[in-house]
C-alpha cells in the first residue's frame, strides 16, 4: 500500500529535525516551503493507489474523555487493472497508436516509451490486482489497529455481487485475527432495501453516468490540445486530447497495478496534472455530486441505515435486524460512486461559497471544495463512529453519545453539526439532521423508478 508519506514524497509532513533535538531553534530561519514536491498520485480522482487523507488536523484517535463504541464503514474496492469504459474510451485508443508507432522516434521525457509495455490485462480489466489485494490487507490492518476492541466481535460484513468487491472484502479481513469465521454476505437482491444502502445507483433506474460528460469533454479539449502540442516533438504521432487523458490514466493504473510509481507520472507538468484532476472533479460533480439532484437521494439510505443501527445499539444494546447481537463494527464494500453520494448528502466536500462550487469548462476553479482525489482512491472509504464522551465540547455539557465521520482515516466534520468533542456531532442532533434529510429525500423510488431518462453513460 502506498502510505501517505510515500505518496507525498515531501518533508512537509515529516517531523522537522529540529523537533528531534533538545536545542531550541528560532522559527525565522526555517524554509517555509518545507521542501514541497508535487505528487500527481494525489491528484487522480478514482484511479490512484490508496493514500490516507490529510484532513483538517483533527486527532485520528478519539478525543480525550471519549470512547468509540461502534463504527461502520463503506469501502470502495481495491485497485483493478482498469475500468472497462475508461479503458475503451481513453486508454485503448492510445495503446493502439503506441503499438503502430512503436519503432518511431521517441525522445526527451517520452524516450522510455519505445520499450514501455502496458501492465493492463484486457481479459482481467475489472479484476482486483495483486497489489490491490495487498493494499486491502493493509487497510484492514489499519482498521484493526484503530478498533482493536470492536473488530474481534465482527462476524458479518457485506459486499455486492461483483468479484472485485468480494475479493477486496476477503483480502481486507485477512488482517483480522478471526478472519476465517467472518461471513461475507453478498447483496444480490434489494431485500429490505439492502441495495439502496450498499449500491444505491444499481437500484435506481433513473441514475445515469452520462451527466457531466459534455462538460468534461469540453474541458479535456481545452487543456488536452496544449499538452499534445507540447509533447509532439518527443514522439512519432500526435496525441488527441483523449489520448492525453489515456496516457495520464496509465500513470495511475500502472502505479496501482505494480505498486511502484509509473514513469509516465513524470511526463506531465504539475499544471497538466491539476487540469486532469479538475476534469474528473467536474465530471463527478455532475454525475455523483452536488450538481446531480439525484445524489442526496442515493446518499441518504446508507446514512439512515447506519443511524438506525447505532440507535438500536444505544437503546437495545444490540444492532437488531440480521446482525449478530454483539457486533459493533460494520463493513460494506461498494464502488466509486457511493462515497460521493454520502459526502454530497452530508455536505462534506461542499463549501459555503456559491462561486467556489461552480464548474466552468474553460478554466480550473481552484477554490472548489469538491476534490474527489481525497475521497475515492482505490479503497477510498467513508466511516461513521459513535463515541460515548464524558462531556460535550462546552464546560456545561453533560455526558452523551456523539457521531463523527471519517474519510480515508481523517476525521471530517459535518458542516451543519460540529460542536461536539473533536468537531463531532451529538448523536441526538445527528439523528435530527439525518431524519430531516431523509424525510426530504424519502421518495427514493419515486425519483428512481421512473422509466424515462435511463442510460449508463460512457464513463461507466
TAGIBEL-V969982 format. One line per field, one symbol per residue. phi: phi as a letter, one per 20 degrees, with the letter a starting at -180 (. if undefined). psi: psi as a letter, one per 30 degrees, with the letter a starting at -180 (. if undefined). burial: # if it has 24 or more other ideal C-beta (glycine too) atoms within 12 Angstrom, else .. A space follows every 10 residues. Layout:
phi: ???
psi: ???
burial: ???
//
This chain:
phi: .ffgfffflb fgdefgfffe defecgfgff ffflmgcfcf feccgncegf bfffmdnfff ffggndcfda bccdcffffd faffffffed efffffffff dgefedblfd gfffdfcfef efecgdefeg ffffffffff ffffffcfed fgefdbcdbe ffffffffgf fffffefdgf deeeeeedce flmfffeecg ffddfefcef gnffffgffg ffeffffgff egfdbebefe gffgfgffff gffffffemc ffffgefdfg fffffggffe fgfffeecdf edffgffeef gfffffffgf ffffedmbfm meegfdfccc ccdbcfffgf gffffemfdd cedfffdecf ddafefefef cfffdcfgmg bdccdddedf bffefefefr dcdcdcclme gcffgeabde gmmecggfff ffffffffff dfegffeeef eemfremedf
psi: kjleeeeehk feflkkffff lfkkklfefk jffhhkkkjf fghikfgllk lklebggkke lklkgkkkfl kkkkkllakl ekkeeeeeee eeeeeeeeee gegajklbfg effffkkkfk jefgeglkle feeeeeeeee eeeeeehffe efgkfklkla fkeeeeeeee eefffkfhff gkkjkjjflh khgeefeeie ffgjefkkge kfeeeeeeee eefeeeeeee fefglglkkl eeeeeeeeef eeeeeeefgk kkffffelle eeeeeeeeee eeefeeegaf fjffeeefef eeeeeeeeee eeeeefglfa bgkkegkgkk kkkalfeeee eeeeefgfgl lfkeefglil gglkjfgkfj jfffehlkgk lklkkkkjke laflefkala klklkkjhfk kjkkegjhga khhakkeeee eeeeeeeeee hfhefeffgk flglkflfh.
burial: ##.#..###. ..#....... .......... .......### ########## #####..#.# .##..##### ########## ########## #####.##.. .........# ..#..#.### ....#####. ########## ####.##..# #.######## .#.####### ######..#. .#.####... ..######## ####.##### ###.###### .###..##.. #..##.#.## ########## #########. ########.. .######### ########## ##.####### ########## #.##....#. #.#...#### ########## ########## ......###. #..##..### ########## #########. .##......# ########## ####..##.# #######.## #.##..##.. #..#..##.. ......####
//
